[in-house]
Amino acid sequence: MLEVEDVLSRLRRYPDVEAVNLYAVDAADRLMLDVAADSLAAAGDGRVAVIDDGYGALTLGAIAAHDLHGVRVHQDLLTGELALANNARVLGLADRFTEHELGPQLLENVRVVLWRLPRALSGLAETAESIARYAAADVEVFAGGRDKYLTPAMNEVLAESFGSVRASRGRQKSRTLLASEPKTIGDPRFPMRNRLEEPELEVVAHGAAFSGPRLDIGTRFLLDYLRRMKPDARDAIDLGCGTGILAVALAKSRPGIHVTATDQSAAAVASARATAEVNEVSDRVLVLRDDAMSNSPDNSADLVLCNPPFHVGAAVHTGSAIKMFQQAGRVLRPGGELWTVYNTHLNYRGVMERMVGKTDIMGRNRKFTVTRSVRGLHDVSSPDESD
């Protein structure tokens, strides 16, 4: 059997962004495995669930330490799901776990849950409710993260679903919250709904979806330019769609356009799909869980809209945004347009010039810049040739 540290030392982040300051395992993963060790050993096969395990450290570490089978896993992010699968295959552990959506198949009769805490309290609340609703009455939840991302409000949210919530002793700037005694949960609070006045549409949002049912200020600014975006476009992509506001607004404003909304978050995809349905444009808005349009054919879109993230997981890093721009250059047809909104200090213009084509600043306010990049006839730069 593999030693735990051997497993952890061999983990990679691929296909997520890899860099010298980005890691596949951290001190919080190791602390959670240590704090939960006795409970994991006693749980038995098929009674352990792992939620939002970044790149497989919790799943594969627990399997290696306790020779577990039938571990149930849910990853909101597709890159994490793929990284776990890749790491498990390399280590010969691919048959020890199964992937599930957040719900009863993941959690019924589970006695131990290992969970990397999300930063969004709404995401924490939806997952905590699901655990309390479906898991065994004696379930023990080990929810951990780095100290700098943990807040007292997380304890309060967990206490809404569990009778006992306490913190472990800290180690290496990490901590684990221990929750047990699940409460009786009433009607689900998620997904949430909200009607916007401008643009006029209804938003449906699961807890982990970016910005929830609200309209974030970056997307609001980009929407001001909706009418100016390639008027003759027939095939558009909302890249990193979140709850689908851009995709739905575009479809409602242009009856002849077909929009593909993509996001790597399972919560975002479920939200965008529901948003398209409630606004009666699901016949023209296709929602896909994908990593930066990796499954979109070359030269297949006339228009791409993007409000890119400025972080990779919890780390501030531009790698995800640059990956999106590179893929936009591949997917756009010659003459196609990429419209982007981003925090002005990030200064992405030069990167988009290389990866897509001629890039102009179309608008700027105190916080954000909106740009239009036009795909030229030339070949765009590969990732290895660009920053």
C-alpha positions as a Markdown table, in Angstrom:
| # | Residue | x | y | z |
|---|---|---|---|---|
| 1 | Met | 0.0 | 0.0 | 0.0 |
| 2 | Leu | 1.2 | 3.5 | -0.8 |
| 3 | Glu | 2.5 | 5.7 | 2.0 |
| 4 | Val | 0.4 | 8.9 | 2.5 |
| 5 | Glu | 3.3 | 11.3 | 2.1 |
| 6 | Asp | 4.4 | 9.4 | -1.1 |
| 7 | Val | 0.9 | 10.0 | -2.4 |
| 8 | Leu | 0.8 | 13.7 | -1.5 |
| 9 | Ser | 4.2 | 14.4 | -2.9 |
| 10 | Arg | 3.3 | 13.1 | -6.3 |
| 11 | Leu | 0.1 | 15.1 | -6.8 |
| 12 | Arg | -0.2 | 17.6 | -9.7 |
| 13 | Arg | -2.6 | 20.4 | -10.4 |
| 14 | Tyr | -2.9 | 19.6 | -14.1 |
| 15 | Pro | -5.1 | 20.5 | -16.1 |
| 16 | Asp | -5.4 | 23.5 | -13.8 |
| 17 | Val | -2.8 | 26.2 | -14.0 |
| 18 | Glu | 0.6 | 25.1 | -12.8 |
| 19 | Ala | 3.2 | 27.5 | -11.5 |
| 20 | Val | 6.0 | 27.5 | -8.9 |
| 21 | Asn | 3.8 | 29.4 | -6.4 |
| 22 | Leu | 0.8 | 27.2 | -6.9 |
| 23 | Tyr | 0.5 | 23.9 | -5.0 |
| 24 | Ala | -1.5 | 20.7 | -5.3 |
| 25 | Val | -1.5 | 20.0 | -1.6 |
| 26 | Asp | -1.1 | 22.3 | 1.4 |
| 27 | Ala | -0.9 | 22.4 | 5.2 |
| 28 | Ala | -4.7 | 22.5 | 5.5 |
| 29 | Asp | -5.0 | 19.2 | 3.6 |
| 30 | Arg | -2.5 | 17.5 | 5.9 |
| 31 | Leu | -4.1 | 18.9 | 9.0 |
| 32 | Met | -7.6 | 17.6 | 8.0 |
| 33 | Leu | -6.2 | 14.1 | 7.3 |
| 34 | Asp | -4.6 | 14.0 | 10.7 |
| 35 | Val | -7.5 | 15.4 | 12.7 |
| 36 | Ala | -10.0 | 13.0 | 11.0 |
| 37 | Ala | -7.7 | 10.0 | 11.1 |
| 38 | Asp | -9.5 | 8.1 | 13.9 |
| 39 | Ser | -12.9 | 8.8 | 12.4 |
| 40 | Leu | -11.8 | 7.7 | 8.9 |
| 41 | Ala | -10.4 | 4.5 | 10.3 |
| 42 | Ala | -13.7 | 3.7 | 12.0 |
| 43 | Ala | -16.0 | 4.8 | 9.1 |
| 44 | Gly | -15.7 | 1.8 | 6.9 |
| 45 | Asp | -16.0 | 1.4 | 3.1 |
| 46 | Gly | -18.6 | 3.4 | 1.4 |
| 47 | Arg | -19.2 | 5.7 | 4.3 |
| 48 | Val | -16.8 | 8.6 | 3.6 |
| 49 | Ala | -17.5 | 11.6 | 1.4 |
| 50 | Val | -15.1 | 14.2 | 0.2 |
| 51 | Ile | -16.2 | 17.7 | -1.0 |
| 52 | Asp | -14.2 | 20.2 | -3.0 |
| 53 | Asp | -10.9 | 18.4 | -2.6 |
| 54 | Gly | -8.7 | 20.7 | -4.6 |
| 55 | Tyr | -6.5 | 18.2 | -6.5 |
| 56 | Gly | -7.0 | 14.9 | -4.7 |
| 57 | Ala | -5.0 | 15.3 | -1.5 |
| 58 | Leu | -8.0 | 14.5 | 0.8 |
| 59 | Thr | -9.5 | 11.7 | -1.3 |
| 60 | Leu | -6.2 | 9.9 | -2.2 |
| 61 | Gly | -4.6 | 10.7 | 1.2 |
| 62 | Ala | -7.5 | 9.1 | 3.1 |
| 63 | Ile | -7.6 | 6.1 | 0.8 |
| 64 | Ala | -3.9 | 5.5 | 1.2 |
| 65 | Ala | -3.9 | 6.0 | 5.0 |
| 66 | His | -6.9 | 3.8 | 5.7 |
| 67 | Asp | -7.1 | 1.5 | 2.7 |
| 68 | Leu | -10.6 | 2.8 | 1.9 |
| 69 | His | -12.9 | 1.8 | -0.9 |
| 70 | Gly | -16.1 | 3.4 | -2.1 |
| 71 | Val | -15.2 | 7.0 | -1.2 |
| 72 | Arg | -17.8 | 9.4 | -2.7 |
| 73 | Val | -16.5 | 12.7 | -4.1 |
| 74 | His | -18.0 | 15.9 | -5.2 |
| 75 | Gln | -15.9 | 18.6 | -6.9 |
| 76 | Asp | -17.6 | 21.9 | -7.9 |
| 77 | Leu | -14.7 | 22.8 | -10.2 |
| 78 | Leu | -14.1 | 20.7 | -13.3 |
| 79 | Thr | -10.3 | 21.2 | -13.1 |
| 80 | Gly | -10.3 | 19.7 | -9.6 |
| 81 | Glu | -12.3 | 16.8 | -10.8 |
| 82 | Leu | -10.0 | 16.1 | -13.7 |
| 83 | Ala | -6.8 | 16.6 | -11.6 |
| 84 | Leu | -8.1 | 14.1 | -9.0 |
| 85 | Ala | -8.8 | 11.6 | -11.8 |
| 86 | Asn | -5.4 | 12.1 | -13.4 |
| 87 | Asn | -3.6 | 11.8 | -10.0 |
| 88 | Ala | -5.6 | 8.7 | -9.1 |
| 89 | Arg | -4.8 | 7.0 | -12.4 |
| 90 | Val | -1.1 | 7.6 | -11.9 |
| 91 | Leu | -1.2 | 6.2 | -8.4 |
| 92 | Gly | -3.3 | 3.2 | -9.3 |
| 93 | Leu | -6.2 | 4.3 | -7.1 |
| 94 | Ala | -8.8 | 5.2 | -9.7 |
| 95 | Asp | -11.1 | 2.4 | -8.6 |
| 96 | Arg | -11.4 | 3.5 | -5.0 |
| 97 | Phe | -13.8 | 6.4 | -5.4 |
| 98 | Thr | -16.8 | 7.6 | -7.4 |
| 99 | Glu | -17.9 | 11.2 | -8.5 |
| 100 | His | -21.3 | 12.5 | -7.6 |
| 101 | Glu | -23.4 | 15.7 | -7.8 |
| 102 | Leu | -24.1 | 17.4 | -4.5 |
| 103 | Gly | -27.1 | 15.5 | -3.1 |
| 104 | Pro | -28.3 | 12.2 | -1.8 |
| 105 | Gln | -26.1 | 9.9 | -3.9 |
| 106 | Leu | -23.1 | 11.7 | -2.5 |
| 107 | Leu | -24.2 | 11.8 | 1.1 |
| 108 | Glu | -26.8 | 9.2 | 2.1 |
| 109 | Asn | -25.6 | 7.2 | 5.1 |
| 110 | Val | -22.2 | 8.9 | 5.1 |
| 111 | Arg | -20.4 | 8.9 | 8.5 |
| 112 | Val | -17.4 | 11.1 | 7.7 |
| 113 | Val | -17.2 | 14.2 | 5.4 |
| 114 | Leu | -13.9 | 15.8 | 4.5 |
| 115 | Trp | -14.5 | 19.3 | 3.1 |
| 116 | Arg | -12.3 | 22.1 | 1.9 |
| 117 | Leu | -14.3 | 25.2 | 3.0 |
| 118 | Pro | -15.4 | 27.5 | 0.2 |
| 119 | Arg | -14.9 | 31.2 | 0.6 |
| 120 | Ala | -18.5 | 32.1 | -0.3 |
| 121 | Leu | -20.8 | 31.8 | 2.7 |
| 122 | Ser | -23.8 | 30.9 | 0.4 |
| 123 | Gly | -21.8 | 28.0 | -1.0 |
| 124 | Leu | -21.0 | 26.9 | 2.5 |
| 125 | Ala | -24.6 | 27.1 | 3.5 |
| 126 | Glu | -26.0 | 25.0 | 0.6 |
| 127 | Thr | -23.4 | 22.3 | 1.2 |
| 128 | Ala | -23.9 | 22.2 | 5.0 |
| 129 | Glu | -27.7 | 21.9 | 4.5 |
| 130 | Ser | -27.2 | 19.0 | 2.1 |
| 131 | Ile | -24.9 | 17.2 | 4.5 |
| 132 | Ala | -27.4 | 17.7 | 7.4 |
| 133 | Arg | -30.3 | 16.6 | 5.2 |
| 134 | Tyr | -28.8 | 13.4 | 3.7 |
| 135 | Ala | -25.9 | 12.1 | 5.8 |
| 136 | Ala | -26.1 | 9.7 | 8.7 |
| 137 | Ala | -27.3 | 11.0 | 12.1 |
| 138 | Asp | -23.8 | 10.4 | 13.6 |
| 139 | Val | -22.0 | 12.1 | 10.7 |
| 140 | Glu | -18.8 | 13.9 | 11.6 |
| 141 | Val | -17.8 | 16.8 | 9.3 |
| 142 | Phe | -14.1 | 17.9 | 9.1 |
| 143 | Ala | -14.2 | 21.2 | 7.2 |
| 144 | Gly | -10.8 | 23.0 | 6.9 |
| 145 | Gly | -8.8 | 25.7 | 5.2 |
| 146 | Arg | -6.0 | 28.2 | 5.6 |
| 147 | Asp | -6.5 | 30.6 | 8.5 |
| 148 | Lys | -6.5 | 33.7 | 6.3 |
| 149 | Tyr | -9.6 | 32.5 | 4.5 |
| 150 | Leu | -11.6 | 31.4 | 7.6 |
| 151 | Thr | -14.0 | 33.8 | 9.3 |
| 152 | Pro | -16.2 | 33.6 | 12.4 |
| 153 | Ala | -19.2 | 33.8 | 10.1 |
| 154 | Met | -18.3 | 30.3 | 8.8 |
| 155 | Asn | -18.9 | 28.9 | 12.3 |
| 156 | Glu | -22.3 | 30.7 | 12.4 |
| 157 | Val | -23.4 | 29.3 | 9.0 |
| 158 | Leu | -22.4 | 25.7 | 10.0 |
| 159 | Ala | -24.3 | 26.2 | 13.3 |
| 160 | Glu | -27.5 | 26.7 | 11.2 |
| 161 | Ser | -27.2 | 23.0 | 10.1 |
| 162 | Phe | -25.3 | 21.4 | 13.0 |
| 163 | Gly | -25.9 | 21.3 | 16.7 |
| 164 | Ser | -22.1 | 21.1 | 17.5 |
| 165 | Val | -19.5 | 23.2 | 15.8 |
| 166 | Arg | -16.0 | 23.6 | 17.2 |
| 167 | Ala | -12.5 | 24.4 | 15.9 |
| 168 | Ser | -9.5 | 22.2 | 16.0 |
| 169 | Arg | -6.1 | 23.4 | 17.2 |
| 170 | Gly | -4.4 | 25.3 | 14.5 |
| 171 | Arg | -1.2 | 24.2 | 12.7 |
| 172 | Gln | 0.9 | 25.9 | 10.1 |
| 173 | Lys | -1.6 | 28.7 | 9.6 |
| 174 | Ser | -4.4 | 26.2 | 9.0 |
| 175 | Arg | -7.5 | 25.0 | 11.0 |
| 176 | Thr | -10.3 | 22.5 | 10.8 |
| 177 | Leu | -13.9 | 23.1 | 11.9 |
| 178 | Leu | -15.6 | 20.0 | 13.4 |
| 179 | Ala | -19.3 | 19.8 | 12.9 |
| 180 | Ser | -21.7 | 17.1 | 14.1 |
| 181 | Glu | -25.3 | 16.5 | 15.4 |
| 182 | Pro | -27.1 | 17.5 | 12.1 |
| 183 | Lys | -30.3 | 19.4 | 12.6 |
| 184 | Thr | -33.6 | 18.7 | 10.9 |
| 185 | Ile | -33.5 | 20.8 | 7.7 |
| 186 | Gly | -36.7 | 22.3 | 6.2 |
| 187 | Asp | -37.3 | 23.3 | 2.6 |
| 188 | Pro | -34.2 | 23.9 | 0.6 |
| 189 | Arg | -33.1 | 27.6 | 0.5 |
| 190 | Phe | -31.2 | 27.0 | -2.7 |
| 191 | Pro | -31.2 | 27.8 | -5.6 |
| 192 | Met | -32.1 | 31.4 | -4.9 |
| 193 | Arg | -34.0 | 33.6 | -7.3 |
| 194 | Asn | -33.8 | 37.4 | -8.0 |
| 195 | Arg | -35.5 | 39.6 | -10.6 |
| 196 | Leu | -33.2 | 42.2 | -12.1 |
| 197 | Glu | -34.6 | 45.4 | -13.6 |
| 198 | Glu | -31.7 | 46.2 | -15.9 |
| 199 | Pro | -31.2 | 43.9 | -17.8 |
| 200 | Glu | -34.8 | 42.7 | -17.3 |
| 201 | Leu | -34.4 | 39.1 | -16.4 |
| 202 | Glu | -34.7 | 36.6 | -13.5 |
| 203 | Val | -31.5 | 35.1 | -12.1 |
| 204 | Val | -31.4 | 31.6 | -10.5 |
| 205 | Ala | -28.3 | 30.9 | -8.4 |
| 206 | His | -26.9 | 28.0 | -6.4 |
| 207 | Gly | -24.8 | 28.8 | -3.4 |
| 208 | Ala | -21.4 | 28.3 | -4.9 |
| 209 | Ala | -22.1 | 30.4 | -8.1 |
| 210 | Phe | -20.1 | 33.6 | -8.4 |
| 211 | Ser | -22.0 | 36.7 | -7.1 |
| 212 | Gly | -25.1 | 34.6 | -6.3 |
| 213 | Pro | -28.4 | 35.9 | -7.6 |
| 214 | Arg | -27.0 | 39.5 | -7.9 |
| 215 | Leu | -25.5 | 41.3 | -10.8 |
| 216 | Asp | -21.8 | 41.9 | -10.1 |
| 217 | Ile | -20.4 | 45.3 | -11.0 |
| 218 | Gly | -18.0 | 44.0 | -13.7 |
| 219 | Thr | -20.8 | 42.2 | -15.6 |
| 220 | Arg | -23.0 | 45.3 | -15.2 |
| 221 | Phe | -20.4 | 47.5 | -16.9 |
| 222 | Leu | -19.9 | 45.0 | -19.8 |
| 223 | Leu | -23.7 | 44.9 | -20.4 |
| 224 | Asp | -23.5 | 48.6 | -21.2 |
| 225 | Tyr | -21.8 | 47.6 | -24.5 |
| 226 | Leu | -24.1 | 44.7 | -25.5 |
| 227 | Arg | -25.5 | 46.4 | -28.5 |
| 228 | Arg | -22.1 | 47.3 | -29.9 |
| 229 | Met | -20.8 | 43.7 | -29.8 |
| 230 | Lys | -20.5 | 42.3 | -33.3 |
| 231 | Pro | -24.0 | 43.0 | -34.7 |
| 232 | Asp | -23.9 | 40.2 | -37.2 |
| 233 | Ala | -22.8 | 37.5 | -34.8 |
| 234 | Arg | -24.7 | 34.2 | -35.0 |
| 235 | Asp | -22.7 | 32.0 | -32.7 |
| 236 | Ala | -21.6 | 33.4 | -29.3 |
| 237 | Ile | -19.9 | 32.1 | -26.2 |
| 238 | Asp | -20.3 | 33.4 | -22.7 |
| 239 | Leu | -16.9 | 32.2 | -21.3 |
| 240 | Gly | -17.0 | 31.7 | -17.5 |
| 241 | Cys | -20.8 | 32.3 | -17.5 |
| 242 | Gly | -21.5 | 32.2 | -13.8 |
| 243 | Thr | -25.3 | 32.4 | -13.4 |
| 244 | Gly | -25.7 | 33.0 | -17.1 |
| 245 | Ile | -26.7 | 36.7 | -17.0 |
| 246 | Leu | -24.6 | 37.7 | -20.0 |
| 247 | Ala | -25.7 | 34.7 | -22.1 |
| 248 | Val | -29.4 | 35.2 | -21.3 |
| 249 | Ala | -29.2 | 39.0 | -21.8 |
| 250 | Leu | -27.6 | 38.5 | -25.2 |
| 251 | Ala | -30.1 | 35.9 | -26.3 |
| 252 | Lys | -33.0 | 38.0 | -25.2 |
| 253 | Ser | -31.7 | 41.1 | -27.1 |
| 254 | Arg | -31.0 | 39.1 | -30.3 |
| 255 | Pro | -33.6 | 36.6 | -31.4 |
| 256 | Gly | -31.4 | 35.1 | -34.1 |
| 257 | Ile | -28.3 | 34.4 | -32.0 |
| 258 | His | -27.3 | 31.1 | -30.4 |
| 259 | Val | -25.2 | 31.3 | -27.2 |
| 260 | Thr | -23.1 | 28.6 | -25.6 |
| 261 | Ala | -22.6 | 29.4 | -21.9 |
| 262 | Thr | -19.6 | 27.6 | -20.3 |
| 263 | Asp | -18.2 | 27.4 | -16.8 |
| 264 | Gln | -16.1 | 24.9 | -14.9 |
| 265 | Ser | -18.2 | 25.2 | -11.8 |
| 266 | Ala | -21.0 | 22.7 | -11.4 |
| 267 | Ala | -23.0 | 25.2 | -9.4 |
| 268 | Ala | -22.6 | 27.9 | -12.1 |
| 269 | Val | -23.7 | 25.5 | -14.8 |
| 270 | Ala | -26.8 | 24.4 | -12.9 |
| 271 | Ser | -27.5 | 28.1 | -12.2 |
| 272 | Ala | -27.1 | 29.3 | -15.8 |
| 273 | Arg | -29.2 | 26.4 | -17.1 |
| 274 | Ala | -32.0 | 27.4 | -14.7 |
| 275 | Thr | -31.6 | 31.1 | -15.5 |
| 276 | Ala | -32.0 | 30.3 | -19.2 |
| 277 | Glu | -35.1 | 28.2 | -18.6 |
| 278 | Val | -36.9 | 30.7 | -16.4 |
| 279 | Asn | -36.2 | 33.4 | -19.0 |
| 280 | Glu | -37.5 | 31.2 | -21.8 |
| 281 | Val | -34.3 | 31.2 | -23.9 |
| 282 | Ser | -33.1 | 27.7 | -23.2 |
| 283 | Asp | -33.8 | 26.8 | -26.9 |
| 284 | Arg | -31.0 | 29.2 | -27.8 |
| 285 | Val | -28.7 | 29.0 | -24.8 |
| 286 | Leu | -26.7 | 25.8 | -24.4 |
| 287 | Val | -25.0 | 25.5 | -21.0 |
| 288 | Leu | -21.9 | 23.3 | -20.7 |
| 289 | Arg | -19.5 | 22.5 | -17.9 |
| 290 | Asp | -16.1 | 23.0 | -19.6 |
| 291 | Asp | -12.6 | 24.3 | -18.8 |
| 292 | Ala | -12.0 | 27.5 | -20.8 |
| 293 | Met | -13.8 | 26.2 | -23.9 |
| 294 | Ser | -11.5 | 23.2 | -24.2 |
| 295 | Asn | -14.2 | 21.3 | -26.1 |
| 296 | Ser | -15.2 | 24.1 | -28.5 |
| 297 | Pro | -13.9 | 23.6 | -32.1 |
| 298 | Asp | -11.4 | 26.0 | -33.7 |
| 299 | Asn | -13.0 | 28.9 | -35.6 |
| 300 | Ser | -16.5 | 28.2 | -34.3 |
| 301 | Ala | -17.7 | 31.4 | -32.7 |
| 302 | Asp | -18.3 | 35.0 | -33.9 |
| 303 | Leu | -18.4 | 36.5 | -30.5 |
| 304 | Val | -17.0 | 35.7 | -27.0 |
| 305 | Leu | -17.9 | 37.5 | -23.9 |
| 306 | Cys | -15.7 | 37.2 | -20.8 |
| 307 | Asn | -15.5 | 38.5 | -17.3 |
| 308 | Pro | -12.4 | 36.6 | -16.2 |
| 309 | Pro | -11.4 | 35.6 | -12.7 |
| 310 | Phe | -8.3 | 37.3 | -11.1 |
| 311 | His | -7.5 | 34.3 | -9.0 |
| 312 | Val | -6.8 | 30.6 | -9.2 |
| 313 | Gly | -8.7 | 29.0 | -6.4 |
| 314 | Ala | -7.8 | 31.1 | -3.3 |
| 315 | Ala | -4.5 | 32.5 | -4.8 |
| 316 | Val | -4.4 | 35.8 | -6.7 |
| 317 | His | -3.1 | 34.7 | -10.1 |
| 318 | Thr | -3.8 | 35.7 | -13.7 |
| 319 | Gly | -3.2 | 32.2 | -15.1 |
| 320 | Ser | -6.9 | 31.3 | -15.5 |
| 321 | Ala | -7.6 | 34.6 | -17.4 |
| 322 | Ile | -4.6 | 34.1 | -19.7 |
| 323 | Lys | -5.8 | 30.6 | -20.5 |
| 324 | Met | -9.2 | 32.0 | -21.4 |
| 325 | Phe | -7.7 | 34.6 | -23.7 |
| 326 | Gln | -5.6 | 32.0 | -25.5 |
| 327 | Gln | -8.6 | 29.7 | -26.0 |
| 328 | Ala | -10.7 | 32.7 | -27.3 |
| 329 | Gly | -8.0 | 33.3 | -30.0 |
| 330 | Arg | -8.4 | 29.6 | -31.1 |
| 331 | Val | -12.2 | 29.5 | -31.0 |
| 332 | Leu | -13.0 | 32.8 | -32.7 |
| 333 | Arg | -13.5 | 32.9 | -36.4 |
| 334 | Pro | -11.4 | 35.5 | -38.3 |
| 335 | Gly | -13.1 | 38.8 | -37.7 |
| 336 | Gly | -14.7 | 37.5 | -34.5 |
| 337 | Glu | -14.7 | 39.6 | -31.4 |
| 338 | Leu | -13.7 | 39.0 | -27.8 |
| 339 | Trp | -15.3 | 41.5 | -25.4 |
| 340 | Thr | -13.7 | 41.5 | -21.9 |
| 341 | Val | -14.2 | 43.4 | -18.7 |
| 342 | Tyr | -11.4 | 43.3 | -16.1 |
| 343 | Asn | -10.0 | 45.1 | -13.2 |
| 344 | Thr | -8.0 | 48.0 | -14.7 |
| 345 | His | -4.8 | 47.4 | -12.7 |
| 346 | Leu | -4.4 | 43.9 | -14.4 |
| 347 | Asn | -3.7 | 45.5 | -17.7 |
| 348 | Tyr | -4.5 | 42.5 | -19.9 |
| 349 | Arg | -4.5 | 44.5 | -23.2 |
| 350 | Gly | -1.1 | 43.4 | -24.4 |
| 351 | Val | -1.8 | 39.7 | -23.6 |
| 352 | Met | -5.1 | 39.9 | -25.6 |
| 353 | Glu | -3.3 | 41.6 | -28.5 |
| 354 | Arg | -0.9 | 38.6 | -28.8 |
| 355 | Met | -3.4 | 35.9 | -28.2 |
| 356 | Val | -6.5 | 37.2 | -30.0 |
| 357 | Gly | -5.7 | 40.2 | -32.2 |
| 358 | Lys | -6.1 | 44.0 | -32.3 |
| 359 | Thr | -7.4 | 45.2 | -28.9 |
| 360 | Asp | -9.1 | 48.5 | -28.2 |
| 361 | Ile | -10.2 | 50.0 | -25.0 |
| 362 | Met | -14.0 | 50.6 | -25.4 |
| 363 | Gly | -14.7 | 52.0 | -21.9 |
| 364 | Arg | -13.2 | 52.6 | -18.5 |
| 365 | Asn | -14.6 | 53.6 | -15.1 |
| 366 | Arg | -13.0 | 53.9 | -11.7 |
| 367 | Lys | -12.4 | 50.2 | -11.4 |
| 368 | Phe | -12.9 | 48.3 | -14.6 |
| 369 | Thr | -11.8 | 48.4 | -18.3 |
| 370 | Val | -13.9 | 47.0 | -21.2 |
| 371 | Thr | -11.9 | 45.9 | -24.3 |
| 372 | Arg | -12.8 | 44.6 | -27.8 |
| 373 | Ser | -10.3 | 42.2 | -29.4 |
| 374 | Val | -10.7 | 41.3 | -33.1 |
| 375 | Arg | -9.4 | 38.0 | -34.3 |
| 376 | Gly | -7.1 | 38.6 | -37.2 |
| 377 | Leu | -6.3 | 36.3 | -40.2 |
| 378 | His | -2.9 | 35.4 | -38.7 |
| 379 | Asp | -2.2 | 32.5 | -36.3 |
| 380 | Val | -2.5 | 33.5 | -32.7 |
| 381 | Ser | 0.3 | 32.9 | -30.2 |
| 382 | Ser | 0.5 | 29.6 | -28.4 |
| 383 | Pro | 0.7 | 29.7 | -24.6 |
| 384 | Asp | 4.4 | 28.9 | -24.7 |
| 385 | Glu | 5.0 | 32.1 | -26.7 |
| 386 | Ser | 3.1 | 34.4 | -24.5 |
| 387 | Asp | 3.2 | 35.6 | -20.9 |
